[in-house]
């Protein structure tokens, strides 16, 4: 089933979170309105029961016609029987709207993450973004559901009860409008006194969690040095503090819970006694049934006001999640491609003209005055120490970063004028650590491609030296590689990455430390595969081991963001410059 798309896929209203929350429900506002109406109907037994009870009491006490008893009982029974279908309708409309809102919001977040620049993703961790998509949206869903269910129940009971009191015993309406909120506020204030103790207990539990995690991490050292008793004493002290805090919290909960219960029931007794005295002395025309009704409504209405007051923290958490999600949806750091020229073909000529780049907040440029013209089919190796600017140059070439100075030309056209998404269809990257998803080998190699013939897949795997291990697997191409390729070795994953690049037949190829993490045998197999991969393509290679790039057409030696020297391997060695120094250091 296609995901429901809403306006949030394209824009976000960064206003007050309450308005944003209403905006999120705009596509389902008709269903929400129907759900509210159905809820008030299905909830009728709760606020009608005291009235029907009063009528039945009056039938008994005042000997009214027994038909009143049957009529009231029948009305209540019909409403009770209607509760099931009405409740199912409410769940279908209200909960369905909340679920669809959450799905639209998650889809909008994923869309936005694909549009945000790599610079943004380098600053914000993947774990934070994942928490926003999963936990924050879940928080919005939970807050919406609890507010809808509990809030509507409280409002229905409150409004229904006050209407009945206003119609049946209007003289008592002002009394209820004062006493009920006052009682609810007192109960809530008593509960708030527990907040600090709850927080203290939570902190002690967090310390215990940290202590247990520390203990398990240190078990090898603890056992090696015979320090088991020391480790257990540290944990036992924390356990003791958790026990003391828990006992204090339980006593406080019991004390305040009892006080709140006594207070609420004392006011209820006062309400019952007051209405009974009014009826007894005939100060007002109040029937015995009305006395019972008023007493029942007092507890019900007080509970409703209390519920509304205690919903505030839950709603606050949901609104905070809305703000958290908004940080992504309104992040300005986007890769702008709309309206730019699409790339239909690439020959592979790339020119760097005085290219410079300074990261946001950086004092020194990471790349400065970078001038280089690369011919189609040429292999360029980038070498230099850590922080020399090699990765920045690759990210500029991919388009993950934009030059803050100078320009990069692709086949004579400034890349600032190009739709980089279309350009990247002609580009492949083989990183230091191959990134695989939890799927089959076939799915990983053909990722993003449709209807690729099996012989094409096998040819790419053969050229990548991968068939030699795939054919030994029980399920061959359909073998599931596990999360991030956990069931494969580093060399096997890297050969799959090369096959993924080969099957796309790229015109521009980037190899970023593609063999640095491999053992000698795996490196030899990967180097053979890379030799097939680079044929006829414009290639940029970053390698730590200089032995792997000696056959490059030109080697660019970088130092502090600038080009120190350029030339073939043999020429640079003869010149005795920076490259020769790097070579000597590695051989040493």
N, C-alpha and C positions, 0 to 999 in steps of 0.2 A: 504494500500500500504506500502510495506517495506521501511524503511528509507534508502536513499542512503548512503552506507558506503564508506569511503575513507581512505587513508593511515593515516590521522590524528587520526583515532580511536586508533592507536597504537603508534604513535610517533609525535614529533613536532620539526620543524627546528627553533631553536631559533636564527635566524640570523637577519639581518636588516629587519624591518617590510615590506619594499617594496618587498624584495625577498620572504618574507613569504607570502605576499598577492598574488604574482604570483604563489607561490607553492600551495596556496589554490585553485587556478583555474586550476591546472594541469589536473584533470579528465575531464574538459570541454573545454580544450584549442582549440579543433577543432571547437566546436560551437561558441566560442568567435571569432575565426578568420573569420568564415563565417558571423557572425553578423557584424563585422567591415566592411567587403567587401560590404555587403548589405546596410549598413548605408551610405557609400560613394555614392552608386548608388541612394538611395532614397533622399539623400540630394542635388543631382545635381541641381534641379531647383533654389536653393538659390544662388549658385555661377555662374550658367549659365544665370540667368535672366539679369544681366547688359550687358553681351555680346549680347544676343538676342535683348535687348532694343537698343543697339548701332546699330545693323544691321538694325533694323526697322527704326530708326531715319535717317540712311544713305539712306534708300530706299526713304524716304520722301524728304530729303534735296537734295540729289544728283540724284534723279529720277532714281534709279537703277530699274532693272526688278521687277515687282510686285510679281513674283514667289518667290523671296527671302523672301518677307513678309510672304507668305503662308508657305513656307518651314520652316522658323524659328518658326512660330506660331505652326505648326504641331509638330515639335520636342518638344517644351516646353509642349504642351498639352499631348503628349504621356508620357513624363516623369512625369508630374503631376498625370496622371491616374495610373501610376505604383506605386505611393507613398504609397497607402493603402496596397496592398499586400506585398510590400517590408518592410513597417513599421511593419506589423504584424509578418513577418519573423524575423525582428530584435528583436522585443520584445520577441518572442518565444525563440530565441537563447540566446540573451544577458541577459535579465531579468531572464529567466529560469535558466541560469548558475549562476547568482548571488543568486537566491533563493536556488538552490541546494547547493551552497557553504555555505550559512548560515545554512542550515539544517545539512550538514556534520559537520560544526563547532560546532553547538549546541549539536549534538550527541556525538562528540569527548569530549566536556566539561563534559557532563553527564557521559560518560564512565570513564573519568579521576577522577571525583568526587567520583565514586563508588570504585576506586582503591586507592585513597588517604587515609591515616591513620586517625583514629579518633582524634589523636593528632593534625593533620592539621585542621580538622573541628572544633576542640575546640578553635583554635587560630583565624580562619577566620570565620566571621559571615555568617549565611545563607543568610542574605540580600545582602552582598557583592557578594557572589557566584551567587545569583539569578540575580543581576544586570549585571554580566558578561555574563550570558547565554542569557538574554533578551536584555538589553540596549546596551551592547558593541557589540554584534553580529549585532543588528539592526543598530548601528552606522557604522559598516563595510559595511553592505548592502547598506545603504543610501549613504555613500561616494563612493562606487563602482558604484552605479547607476547614481549619479550626475556627477561623473567624466566621465563615459561612455557617457551619453546623451549629457551633455554640452561640455565636452572636445572633443568628436568626431565631434560634430557640428562645434566647433571653428576650429578644425584642417582641416575639410573638406572644410569649407569656405575659410580659409587662404590658404591652398595648391591649391585649385581649382582656386581661384582668382589670385594668383601669377603666376600660370601656364598660365592662359589666358592673363594676362598683359605681361608676358614674350614672348608670341607668337604674340600678337596683337600689342603691343606698347613697345618693349624691352627697348627703351631709358628711359622709366619712371620706370622701375623695380628697379634700385638703389635708386631712390627717395623714392619709397614706402617702400623699405627695411629699410630706415632710419626714415622717417616721421611717419609711422604707429606705430612701437614700441615706439617711443618717445612720441607720443600722448597718447598711452595706459598707459605708465608709469606715465605720468602726472596725468591722470584721477585717477589711482589707488592711487597715493600719496595723492591726495586731499581726497579720501575716507578714507584713513588711519588716517587722522587728526580727523575723527569722533570717532575713536575707544575709546579714553579715556572718551569722553562724554557718549558714549553708555554704558561703564562699570560703570560710576557714576550713570546713571539712573537705571541700573540693580541692583546695590547695594542698592539704595533707595527703589526699589520695594521689594527686599528681606527683608529689615528692616520693611517695611510695613507688609509683610506677617508674619514676626515674631511677630510684635506688635498686629496684629489682632488675631493670635493664642494665644498669652498671654492674650488678653482681653477675648476671649471666655472661656479660661480655668478658669479665675478668676471671671467669672460672678456670681457664687453663693456667693463668698466672697464680691464682689462689691455690689451686691444687699442687702446682709445681713447688710452691714455697711453704706448703702446709699451713695456710692461713684461713682455713675453713671457718674456724671459730670466730676469727676477727670479722670476716665477711658477714657471718650470721648475726653477730652482735650489732653491726651497723644496721642490718635490715630489721632486727628485733626492736631497736630503738625507734625506728620509723613506724613499725607496726604498733608500738605502744602509743605513739602520738595519734595515729589514726583511730585507735580504739578509744582514747580519751575524748578526742574531738567528736567521734560518733556518738558516744554516750551522752556528752553534753548536748549535742544536737537533738538526740531522741528525747531527753528530758525537757528541753526547751519546746520542741514540737508538741509534746504531751501537755505542757503547761499552757501554752498559747492556744492550742487546739481546744483544750477544755474551757479556757476563759471565753474563747469565741463562741463555743457551743452554749455555755451558760448565759452569756450576754444576749445572744440571739433568741434563745428560748425564753429568757426573762422578759424581753421586750414583747415576744409573742404572747406570753401569759398576760402581760399588761394590756395588750391589744384585745385579747379574748375577754379579760375581766371588764375592761372598759366598755366594750360593745354589749356584754351581758348586762352590766348595770344600766346602760341606756335602755335596753329592752325591758329589764325588770321594772324600772320605775316609770316606764312609758314616756321618757323625755322626748323620744323620737319614735316614729312608727317603724320599729325594727322587729322582724319576726325571729323566732328561734333559729330557723334555717339560715337567715341572714347573718346571725352571730357565728354559726359554724362556717359559713362562706367567708366572712371577713377574716376569721382566724386562719383558714386554709390559704387565702390569698396573701396574707402577710408573709408567711414563710416562702411561698412561691415567688412573690414579687421581690422579696429581699434577696433570694437566691439569684434571680435574674439580674438585678443590679450588680450584685457581687461578681457574677460571671462577666458582665460587660466591663467592669473595672479591672478584673484580672486578665482580660484579653489584651490589654494594652501592651504588656511586655512581649507577648507572642507576636502581636502585630508589629511591634518595634523591630523584632528580630527579622521578620519578613521584609520590612522596608529597608533595613540595613543590607540585606541580601540584594534588594533591587539596586541600591547604590553601588554595591560591589560589582554586580553584572554591568551596570552603566559605565564603570571604569574601562571596560573592554569595548562596549558598544559605541562609546563616544571618543575612544582613543584616536587622536588625529594622525598618528604615524602610519599612513597608508601608502601603499605602492600604487601610484596613479597611472593607469593604462588607458582609461577611457578616452576615445577621440584620437588616439595616436595611431600611426601607420602600422598595419600588420606586416609581419615578415613572411613572405611567400617562399623564398629560397635563400640559402646561405652558401657562399663559396668558401668563406673561412678567412678572409683578410681582415685583420684587426689592427687598429692604430690607436696607441695611447699618445695623446698630445698634451704634455705638461700636466699630467693627471696628479691631483692631490686629494687627500681625504683626511679630515680631522673628525674624530668621534665627538658626539655631543658631550660637553663638559671637559673635553680633553684640552690640555694646554699646548701640547706639541702635536703636529700632524703625524699620522701613522704612515702616510705615503706622501711624498712631495716631489714635484718636478719629474714625474715618471714619463719618459719618452721611449716608445718602442713601436716599431712597425713589424707585424708578423704576417708572413706570406701564407696563402692557402696551402695546407698540407705540411706546414713546418711544425717541428716539435721544439717547444721552448721549455727549459727547466729553470725553476726559480729556487735559488739556494741562499742561505744566510742564517745568521744566528736567530735565537728566539727574540721576537719583537722587531725583526727586520722589516716586516710589512708584507710578507709573502701571502698570508691568508687574506689580508685586506685586498691585495691585487686580485686574487681569485674571486672574492666576493663582489668586487667592482665589475669584474668580467661577467659573472653570472647575473648581475643586476640586483643582488641583494643589498648592495650599498650604491649610492649615487656619488659621483665626484663632487667635492666641495670646491674644486678648482680644475681647470682644463676640461678635456672631453675625450670620450672613447668612441671610435668610429667602427661600425660593422659594415664591411663592404662599401665604405665611403659614406655611410649615413650615421650621423650622430645618434647614439643609442638613446639620448633624451627624447628623441622624436619617435621612438619605436615602442610598440606594444610588446613589452618584455615577455608576456605569456606566450605569444606566438614565436618569439625568438628562441625560447627555451625548448620548443619542440625539436629544434635542431641541435640541442646541446645535451650532453650526458656527463654525469659526475660519478666518479668512483672514489668514495671517501676512505679515510683510514680505517674506519669501522663500518662495515656494511650494515645498512639498516634494513631489516626484514620485518614483515608483519606475520602474525600467526595465521598462516594459510599454507597451501601446498607449494611445492617448488615451482610448479607450472604458474600458479597465480602470482608468485613473487617475481618471476622472470618477465611475465607478460603484463605486469601491473600497468593499468591505464590503456592497454591495447585491447581491441576486440577481434574475436574470431581469428586468432593466430593459428595457422596449421601446425600440427604436431611436428612435421619434418623441419619447419622453420625453428621451432623451439629447440629441437634436438641439435640442429646445426649450430645454433648460438651456444648451446651448452658444450658441444664438442669443441668448438673453437676456444671456449673458455676453460678447457681441460676439466670440465665438471662431470662429464658422462662417466668417467672412470669410477666415481664413487656413487653416482645416482643409480646406475644400473645394478649396483649391489644392494640397493635398498629394496625391501619387500614390495613397496608400493610405487617404486620408481618416481616418475614425475608427480604423482599424486601424494607423495609423502608430505605430511604436515611438519613444518620446520620448528614449530613451537614459538612461544612469545619471544620476539626479537631474535629468532633463529637459534634458540637455546639448545636445540638438539644437534646442531652442526658445529664443527670446529671453525676457528677463525679463518683458516685457509679455504675451507669449503664455502663459507659465507662470502668471502671475497670473490671467489670464482663465480658465484651466482650473481654478484653485483656486476661483474664484467659481462656475463651473459645478458643481464638486463640492459647494459649499455649497448652491446653488440646488436641485439635484436631491434633496436631503434635506429641503427645506422646513422649515428650523429655526425654532423659536419664539424662540430667543435667539441673537444673532449677535455675534461679536467680530471687529473689524477692527483689526489691530495693525500700524500703519504700512504699510498695504496698498499705498500708491502712492509711498512715499518714494524707492524706488530706480529709478523709471521716467523715461524721457524724456517730453517734453511731449505728443507724439502718443499714446504708449501710456497715459499718465496720463489723457488725455481719454477714451479708449476704456474704460479700467477704471472711471473715475468714472461713465460712463453705465451700465455694468453694475452698479456698486454701487448706483446710484439705484434700479434695479429690485429689487435684492436686499434692500434695507432695508425695503421696503414691508410694513407690517403686522406687523413684527417688533420685539422689544425689542433695541436695538442699542447696543453699547459700542464707541466708536471712539477709538483713540490715533493722533494724527497730529502729525508734526513741522511740516508746512506748515499754518499756521492757515487759509489760504484754502480748504482742503479740508473744513473742519468748520464753516464759517460757517452752514450750514443746519441744524445739529443743534438739537434742541428745547432742550437745555440743555448748557452747557459748564461742566465742573468744572475749575477751576484748582487745581493741587496744588503745594505747596511743603514740602519736607522731611517728606513723609508725611502732611501734613494738608491739609484743604480750605481754600484761601485765599479763594475766592469761587465762586459758582454763579449762572448765568443765561444767557439767550440772548445771541447775538453782539452785537446792537445795544446791549442794556442794559449789557453789560460794558464796551463801548467808551465809553459815556456816563459810566459811573461813574469812569473814569480810574484804575482799580486795576491789579492785577498783570497781568490779561489785556491791557489797553490797552498796558502796558509791553512785553509780549511782541510784540504786533502792531507797535508802533513799531520795535522792534529788528529784526524781520524786514523791514520796509519799508525800513529804513535800509541 
